[in-house]
Amino acid sequence: MNDGSGNGWLVGGAVIVIFAALMSALLIVALYPWLERYALARPNARSSHRTPTPQGGGIAVIAATLGAVGVALAIFALGASPDLNLPKIVAAVLIMTCLGAIDDIRPLPAGLRLILQALVVASVIYTLPDQLRVVPLLPWWTERLLLLIGGLWFVNLVNFMDGIDWMTVAEVIPITATLTALGIAGALPSYGTVLALALGGAMIGFAYFNRPTAKVFLGDVGSLPIGLILGWLLLLVAGGGHLVAAIVMPLYYLADATITLFRRLIRREPFWEGHRTHFYQRATDKGFATMAVVVRVFAVNIGLGVLAVMSVIVPGRPSEIAALTVGAILVAWLLLAFERGRT
């Protein structure tokens, strides 16, 4: 896989995806009785589900992701590189997974939860090479502080948006597919590409059990580390000189969650508490079926992925401006459609 050939990535990537998908599915089957007994999410006024459903499927997703990465390191000799970035992010992912598991079992106070997450994100930012810059015009410390805030927001972003069946599937699979394409194009290091392939495969294995009506949810044990992984991969893309691509890929998630957050702040609502005011949640309340919502999100994310790839393979300011403009139009169309609801 590290020979740079398309055939190498095709074969190696398929092995990673299939292994991760099978491992994720088998782990969910094995863990299901335990999750059903000890990690049952009961519906409340803010829930989209109507019956008690096991949560914690993210344990299988993260285990399969890291397991597939380990297999790739062993088989494809990616560990021959002296770069230690991958072990560092794996350690941070494991810590974030533990925090999510604790929060699923016994919810932590919002302040303590945010502090612990910030410490994990800060450790990842601290280990970045000094020469990695996203916006070189900014002072180094200012940029690092903004990366910390952005990383913390992205970790919680996936958690906030994981509110209906298949929503996270409809986000993660297109993004990891796009990251893989960027890796093949040389815009993402090989170890990042392998991690993207592994996460995408693990989500495919999870998707069967999370399809509407879901038999299992991710839980914080899955959504928090997934947010950390995606945020780190997008940072690698941005640090490689492709900031526009890194912004365009998750643009729908960023827009829905950020606009919703500001709406809640303006209304002086407790934004740290659960709610049902995201655009996609309001759409289900206004007549959209769950599948109708996630299919639209998936389609828009595919479009955003194509735009991100085009901004990389067709270098230059015009292509970047075009990608941002068309991406913003796509996302605005989807948000407005959700806001209007079914007529």
Contacts in CASP RR format, 6 or more apart in sequence:
PFRMAT RR
TARGET T0000
AUTHOR 0000-0000-0000
METHOD contacts of the structure
MODEL  1
MNDGSGNGWLVGGAVIVIFAALMSALLIVALYPWLERYALARPNARSSHR
TPTPQGGGIAVIAATLGAVGVALAIFALGASPDLNLPKIVAAVLIMTCLG
AIDDIRPLPAGLRLILQALVVASVIYTLPDQLRVVPLLPWWTERLLLLIG
GLWFVNLVNFMDGIDWMTVAEVIPITATLTALGIAGALPSYGTVLALALG
GAMIGFAYFNRPTAKVFLGDVGSLPIGLILGWLLLLVAGGGHLVAAIVMP
LYYLADATITLFRRLIRREPFWEGHRTHFYQRATDKGFATMAVVVRVFAV
NIGLGVLAVMSVIVPGRPSEIAALTVGAILVAWLLLAFERGRT
1 8 0 8 1.000
1 9 0 8 1.000
1 12 0 8 1.000
1 13 0 8 1.000
1 72 0 8 1.000
1 76 0 8 1.000
1 78 0 8 1.000
1 190 0 8 1.000
1 194 0 8 1.000
2 76 0 8 1.000
2 77 0 8 1.000
2 78 0 8 1.000
2 190 0 8 1.000
6 184 0 8 1.000
9 180 0 8 1.000
9 184 0 8 1.000
9 193 0 8 1.000
12 72 0 8 1.000
12 76 0 8 1.000
13 180 0 8 1.000
13 197 0 8 1.000
15 71 0 8 1.000
15 72 0 8 1.000
15 75 0 8 1.000
16 68 0 8 1.000
16 69 0 8 1.000
16 71 0 8 1.000
16 72 0 8 1.000
16 194 0 8 1.000
16 197 0 8 1.000
16 198 0 8 1.000
16 201 0 8 1.000
17 197 0 8 1.000
17 198 0 8 1.000
17 200 0 8 1.000
17 201 0 8 1.000
17 204 0 8 1.000
18 201 0 8 1.000
19 67 0 8 1.000
19 68 0 8 1.000
19 71 0 8 1.000
20 64 0 8 1.000
20 65 0 8 1.000
20 67 0 8 1.000
20 68 0 8 1.000
20 197 0 8 1.000
20 198 0 8 1.000
20 199 0 8 1.000
20 200 0 8 1.000
20 201 0 8 1.000
20 202 0 8 1.000
20 204 0 8 1.000
20 205 0 8 1.000
21 64 0 8 1.000
21 201 0 8 1.000
21 202 0 8 1.000
21 204 0 8 1.000
21 205 0 8 1.000
22 205 0 8 1.000
23 60 0 8 1.000
23 63 0 8 1.000
23 64 0 8 1.000
23 67 0 8 1.000
23 68 0 8 1.000
23 202 0 8 1.000
24 60 0 8 1.000
24 61 0 8 1.000
24 63 0 8 1.000
24 64 0 8 1.000
24 65 0 8 1.000
24 201 0 8 1.000
24 202 0 8 1.000
24 203 0 8 1.000
24 204 0 8 1.000
24 205 0 8 1.000
24 206 0 8 1.000
25 60 0 8 1.000
25 205 0 8 1.000
25 206 0 8 1.000
25 208 0 8 1.000
25 209 0 8 1.000
27 59 0 8 1.000
27 60 0 8 1.000
27 63 0 8 1.000
27 64 0 8 1.000
28 57 0 8 1.000
28 60 0 8 1.000
28 205 0 8 1.000
28 206 0 8 1.000
28 209 0 8 1.000
28 216 0 8 1.000
31 56 0 8 1.000
31 57 0 8 1.000
31 59 0 8 1.000
31 60 0 8 1.000
32 54 0 8 1.000
32 215 0 8 1.000
32 216 0 8 1.000
35 54 0 8 1.000
35 55 0 8 1.000
35 56 0 8 1.000
35 57 0 8 1.000
35 216 0 8 1.000
36 54 0 8 1.000
38 105 0 8 1.000
39 54 0 8 1.000
39 55 0 8 1.000
39 56 0 8 1.000
39 104 0 8 1.000
39 105 0 8 1.000
40 52 0 8 1.000
40 53 0 8 1.000
40 54 0 8 1.000
40 55 0 8 1.000
41 47 0 8 1.000
41 49 0 8 1.000
41 52 0 8 1.000
41 53 0 8 1.000
41 54 0 8 1.000
41 55 0 8 1.000
41 217 0 8 1.000
41 219 0 8 1.000
42 52 0 8 1.000
43 49 0 8 1.000
43 50 0 8 1.000
43 51 0 8 1.000
43 52 0 8 1.000
46 274 0 8 1.000
46 275 0 8 1.000
46 276 0 8 1.000
48 163 0 8 1.000
48 164 0 8 1.000
48 165 0 8 1.000
48 276 0 8 1.000
48 281 0 8 1.000
48 284 0 8 1.000
48 290 0 8 1.000
49 165 0 8 1.000
49 213 0 8 1.000
49 214 0 8 1.000
53 214 0 8 1.000
53 215 0 8 1.000
53 216 0 8 1.000
53 217 0 8 1.000
54 215 0 8 1.000
54 216 0 8 1.000
54 217 0 8 1.000
55 104 0 8 1.000
55 216 0 8 1.000
55 217 0 8 1.000
55 218 0 8 1.000
55 219 0 8 1.000
56 101 0 8 1.000
56 104 0 8 1.000
56 216 0 8 1.000
56 217 0 8 1.000
56 218 0 8 1.000
56 219 0 8 1.000
56 221 0 8 1.000
56 222 0 8 1.000
57 206 0 8 1.000
57 209 0 8 1.000
57 216 0 8 1.000
57 217 0 8 1.000
57 218 0 8 1.000
57 219 0 8 1.000
57 221 0 8 1.000
57 222 0 8 1.000
58 206 0 8 1.000
58 218 0 8 1.000
58 219 0 8 1.000
58 221 0 8 1.000
58 222 0 8 1.000
58 223 0 8 1.000
58 226 0 8 1.000
59 97 0 8 1.000
59 101 0 8 1.000
59 221 0 8 1.000
59 222 0 8 1.000
60 202 0 8 1.000
60 206 0 8 1.000
61 199 0 8 1.000
61 202 0 8 1.000
61 203 0 8 1.000
61 206 0 8 1.000
61 218 0 8 1.000
61 222 0 8 1.000
61 226 0 8 1.000
62 93 0 8 1.000
62 97 0 8 1.000
62 202 0 8 1.000
62 221 0 8 1.000
62 222 0 8 1.000
62 225 0 8 1.000
62 226 0 8 1.000
64 198 0 8 1.000
64 201 0 8 1.000
64 202 0 8 1.000
64 205 0 8 1.000
65 195 0 8 1.000
65 198 0 8 1.000
65 199 0 8 1.000
65 200 0 8 1.000
65 201 0 8 1.000
65 202 0 8 1.000
65 229 0 8 1.000
66 90 0 8 1.000
66 93 0 8 1.000
66 94 0 8 1.000
66 198 0 8 1.000
67 198 0 8 1.000
68 197 0 8 1.000
68 198 0 8 1.000
68 201 0 8 1.000
68 202 0 8 1.000
69 86 0 8 1.000
69 90 0 8 1.000
69 194 0 8 1.000
69 195 0 8 1.000
69 198 0 8 1.000
72 78 0 8 1.000
72 194 0 8 1.000
72 197 0 8 1.000
72 198 0 8 1.000
73 79 0 8 1.000
73 86 0 8 1.000
73 194 0 8 1.000
76 194 0 8 1.000
78 190 0 8 1.000
78 191 0 8 1.000
78 194 0 8 1.000
81 190 0 8 1.000
81 191 0 8 1.000
83 189 0 8 1.000
83 191 0 8 1.000
85 127 0 8 1.000
85 189 0 8 1.000
85 191 0 8 1.000
86 191 0 8 1.000
86 192 0 8 1.000
86 195 0 8 1.000
88 124 0 8 1.000
88 127 0 8 1.000
89 124 0 8 1.000
89 195 0 8 1.000
89 228 0 8 1.000
89 229 0 8 1.000
89 232 0 8 1.000
92 120 0 8 1.000
92 121 0 8 1.000
92 123 0 8 1.000
92 124 0 8 1.000
92 228 0 8 1.000
93 225 0 8 1.000
93 228 0 8 1.000
93 229 0 8 1.000
94 225 0 8 1.000
95 120 0 8 1.000
96 117 0 8 1.000
96 120 0 8 1.000
96 155 0 8 1.000
96 224 0 8 1.000
96 225 0 8 1.000
96 228 0 8 1.000
97 221 0 8 1.000
97 222 0 8 1.000
97 224 0 8 1.000
97 225 0 8 1.000
99 108 0 8 1.000
99 113 0 8 1.000
99 116 0 8 1.000
99 117 0 8 1.000
99 120 0 8 1.000
99 220 0 8 1.000
99 224 0 8 1.000
100 219 0 8 1.000
100 220 0 8 1.000
100 221 0 8 1.000
100 222 0 8 1.000
100 224 0 8 1.000
100 225 0 8 1.000
101 220 0 8 1.000
101 221 0 8 1.000
102 108 0 8 1.000
103 113 0 8 1.000
103 220 0 8 1.000
103 221 0 8 1.000
103 224 0 8 1.000
104 219 0 8 1.000
104 220 0 8 1.000
104 221 0 8 1.000
108 116 0 8 1.000
110 272 0 8 1.000
110 273 0 8 1.000
111 272 0 8 1.000
114 152 0 8 1.000
114 272 0 8 1.000
117 152 0 8 1.000
117 155 0 8 1.000
117 156 0 8 1.000
117 224 0 8 1.000
118 148 0 8 1.000
118 152 0 8 1.000
120 228 0 8 1.000
121 148 0 8 1.000
121 151 0 8 1.000
121 152 0 8 1.000
121 155 0 8 1.000
121 228 0 8 1.000
122 148 0 8 1.000
124 228 0 8 1.000
124 232 0 8 1.000
125 144 0 8 1.000
125 147 0 8 1.000
125 148 0 8 1.000
125 151 0 8 1.000
128 147 0 8 1.000
128 235 0 8 1.000
130 140 0 8 1.000
132 239 0 8 1.000
132 240 0 8 1.000
133 140 0 8 1.000
133 143 0 8 1.000
133 239 0 8 1.000
134 143 0 8 1.000
134 147 0 8 1.000
134 235 0 8 1.000
134 238 0 8 1.000
134 239 0 8 1.000
134 241 0 8 1.000
134 243 0 8 1.000
135 143 0 8 1.000
135 243 0 8 1.000
138 146 0 8 1.000
147 235 0 8 1.000
151 228 0 8 1.000
151 231 0 8 1.000
151 235 0 8 1.000
154 227 0 8 1.000
154 228 0 8 1.000
154 230 0 8 1.000
154 231 0 8 1.000
154 234 0 8 1.000
154 250 0 8 1.000
155 224 0 8 1.000
155 227 0 8 1.000
155 228 0 8 1.000
155 231 0 8 1.000
156 224 0 8 1.000
157 227 0 8 1.000
157 250 0 8 1.000
157 253 0 8 1.000
157 254 0 8 1.000
157 257 0 8 1.000
158 168 0 8 1.000
158 171 0 8 1.000
158 223 0 8 1.000
158 224 0 8 1.000
158 226 0 8 1.000
158 227 0 8 1.000
158 230 0 8 1.000
158 253 0 8 1.000
159 220 0 8 1.000
159 223 0 8 1.000
159 224 0 8 1.000
159 227 0 8 1.000
160 257 0 8 1.000
160 260 0 8 1.000
160 278 0 8 1.000
161 167 0 8 1.000
161 168 0 8 1.000
161 171 0 8 1.000
161 253 0 8 1.000
161 256 0 8 1.000
161 257 0 8 1.000
161 278 0 8 1.000
161 280 0 8 1.000
162 168 0 8 1.000
162 217 0 8 1.000
162 218 0 8 1.000
162 219 0 8 1.000
162 223 0 8 1.000
163 278 0 8 1.000
163 280 0 8 1.000
163 281 0 8 1.000
164 212 0 8 1.000
164 280 0 8 1.000
164 281 0 8 1.000
164 284 0 8 1.000
164 290 0 8 1.000
164 293 0 8 1.000
164 294 0 8 1.000
165 210 0 8 1.000
165 211 0 8 1.000
165 212 0 8 1.000
165 213 0 8 1.000
165 214 0 8 1.000
165 290 0 8 1.000
165 294 0 8 1.000
166 207 0 8 1.000
166 210 0 8 1.000
166 211 0 8 1.000
166 212 0 8 1.000
166 214 0 8 1.000
166 290 0 8 1.000
166 291 0 8 1.000
166 294 0 8 1.000
167 280 0 8 1.000
167 293 0 8 1.000
167 294 0 8 1.000
167 297 0 8 1.000
168 203 0 8 1.000
168 210 0 8 1.000
168 218 0 8 1.000
168 223 0 8 1.000
168 226 0 8 1.000
169 203 0 8 1.000
169 206 0 8 1.000
169 207 0 8 1.000
169 210 0 8 1.000
169 294 0 8 1.000
170 294 0 8 1.000
170 295 0 8 1.000
170 297 0 8 1.000
170 298 0 8 1.000
170 301 0 8 1.000
171 250 0 8 1.000
171 252 0 8 1.000
171 253 0 8 1.000
171 297 0 8 1.000
171 301 0 8 1.000
172 199 0 8 1.000
172 200 0 8 1.000
172 203 0 8 1.000
172 226 0 8 1.000
172 230 0 8 1.000
173 200 0 8 1.000
173 203 0 8 1.000
173 204 0 8 1.000
173 207 0 8 1.000
173 298 0 8 1.000
174 298 0 8 1.000
174 301 0 8 1.000
174 302 0 8 1.000
174 303 0 8 1.000
174 304 0 8 1.000
174 305 0 8 1.000
175 196 0 8 1.000
175 230 0 8 1.000
175 249 0 8 1.000
175 250 0 8 1.000
175 301 0 8 1.000
175 305 0 8 1.000
176 196 0 8 1.000
176 197 0 8 1.000
176 199 0 8 1.000
176 200 0 8 1.000
176 201 0 8 1.000
176 203 0 8 1.000
177 200 0 8 1.000
177 305 0 8 1.000
178 249 0 8 1.000
178 304 0 8 1.000
178 305 0 8 1.000
178 308 0 8 1.000
178 309 0 8 1.000
179 188 0 8 1.000
179 192 0 8 1.000
179 193 0 8 1.000
179 196 0 8 1.000
179 233 0 8 1.000
179 234 0 8 1.000
179 237 0 8 1.000
179 249 0 8 1.000
180 193 0 8 1.000
180 196 0 8 1.000
180 197 0 8 1.000
181 309 0 8 1.000
182 188 0 8 1.000
182 193 0 8 1.000
182 237 0 8 1.000
182 242 0 8 1.000
182 245 0 8 1.000
182 308 0 8 1.000
182 309 0 8 1.000
182 312 0 8 1.000
183 189 0 8 1.000
183 190 0 8 1.000
183 192 0 8 1.000
183 193 0 8 1.000
183 196 0 8 1.000
184 193 0 8 1.000
185 309 0 8 1.000
185 312 0 8 1.000
185 313 0 8 1.000
187 237 0 8 1.000
187 240 0 8 1.000
187 242 0 8 1.000
187 245 0 8 1.000
187 312 0 8 1.000
188 196 0 8 1.000
188 233 0 8 1.000
188 236 0 8 1.000
188 237 0 8 1.000
189 236 0 8 1.000
192 233 0 8 1.000
192 236 0 8 1.000
195 229 0 8 1.000
195 233 0 8 1.000
196 233 0 8 1.000
199 226 0 8 1.000
199 229 0 8 1.000
199 230 0 8 1.000
206 216 0 8 1.000
206 218 0 8 1.000
209 215 0 8 1.000
209 216 0 8 1.000
210 216 0 8 1.000
210 217 0 8 1.000
210 218 0 8 1.000
212 290 0 8 1.000
212 291 0 8 1.000
212 294 0 8 1.000
218 226 0 8 1.000
230 250 0 8 1.000
234 246 0 8 1.000
234 249 0 8 1.000
234 250 0 8 1.000
235 246 0 8 1.000
237 245 0 8 1.000
237 246 0 8 1.000
237 249 0 8 1.000
238 245 0 8 1.000
238 246 0 8 1.000
238 247 0 8 1.000
239 246 0 8 1.000
242 311 0 8 1.000
242 312 0 8 1.000
244 308 0 8 1.000
244 311 0 8 1.000
244 320 0 8 1.000
244 323 0 8 1.000
244 324 0 8 1.000
245 308 0 8 1.000
245 309 0 8 1.000
245 311 0 8 1.000
245 312 0 8 1.000
245 323 0 8 1.000
246 308 0 8 1.000
247 254 0 8 1.000
247 324 0 8 1.000
248 304 0 8 1.000
248 305 0 8 1.000
248 307 0 8 1.000
248 308 0 8 1.000
248 311 0 8 1.000
248 323 0 8 1.000
248 324 0 8 1.000
248 327 0 8 1.000
249 301 0 8 1.000
249 304 0 8 1.000
249 305 0 8 1.000
249 308 0 8 1.000
250 304 0 8 1.000
251 304 0 8 1.000
251 327 0 8 1.000
251 328 0 8 1.000
251 330 0 8 1.000
251 331 0 8 1.000
252 297 0 8 1.000
252 300 0 8 1.000
252 301 0 8 1.000
252 304 0 8 1.000
252 330 0 8 1.000
252 331 0 8 1.000
252 334 0 8 1.000
255 331 0 8 1.000
255 332 0 8 1.000
255 335 0 8 1.000
256 278 0 8 1.000
256 279 0 8 1.000
256 280 0 8 1.000
256 335 0 8 1.000
257 278 0 8 1.000
259 279 0 8 1.000
259 335 0 8 1.000
260 277 0 8 1.000
260 278 0 8 1.000
260 279 0 8 1.000
261 271 0 8 1.000
263 277 0 8 1.000
264 271 0 8 1.000
264 275 0 8 1.000
264 277 0 8 1.000
265 271 0 8 1.000
269 275 0 8 1.000
276 282 0 8 1.000
276 285 0 8 1.000
279 334 0 8 1.000
279 335 0 8 1.000
279 338 0 8 1.000
279 339 0 8 1.000
280 293 0 8 1.000
280 297 0 8 1.000
280 338 0 8 1.000
282 338 0 8 1.000
282 339 0 8 1.000
282 341 0 8 1.000
283 293 0 8 1.000
283 337 0 8 1.000
283 338 0 8 1.000
283 339 0 8 1.000
283 341 0 8 1.000
284 290 0 8 1.000
284 293 0 8 1.000
286 338 0 8 1.000
286 340 0 8 1.000
286 341 0 8 1.000
286 342 0 8 1.000
287 341 0 8 1.000
287 342 0 8 1.000
288 338 0 8 1.000
288 341 0 8 1.000
288 342 0 8 1.000
293 338 0 8 1.000
296 334 0 8 1.000
296 337 0 8 1.000
297 334 0 8 1.000
300 330 0 8 1.000
300 331 0 8 1.000
300 334 0 8 1.000
303 327 0 8 1.000
303 330 0 8 1.000
304 327 0 8 1.000
304 330 0 8 1.000
304 331 0 8 1.000
307 322 0 8 1.000
307 323 0 8 1.000
307 326 0 8 1.000
307 327 0 8 1.000
308 323 0 8 1.000
310 319 0 8 1.000
310 322 0 8 1.000
310 323 0 8 1.000
311 319 0 8 1.000
311 320 0 8 1.000
311 322 0 8 1.000
311 323 0 8 1.000
END
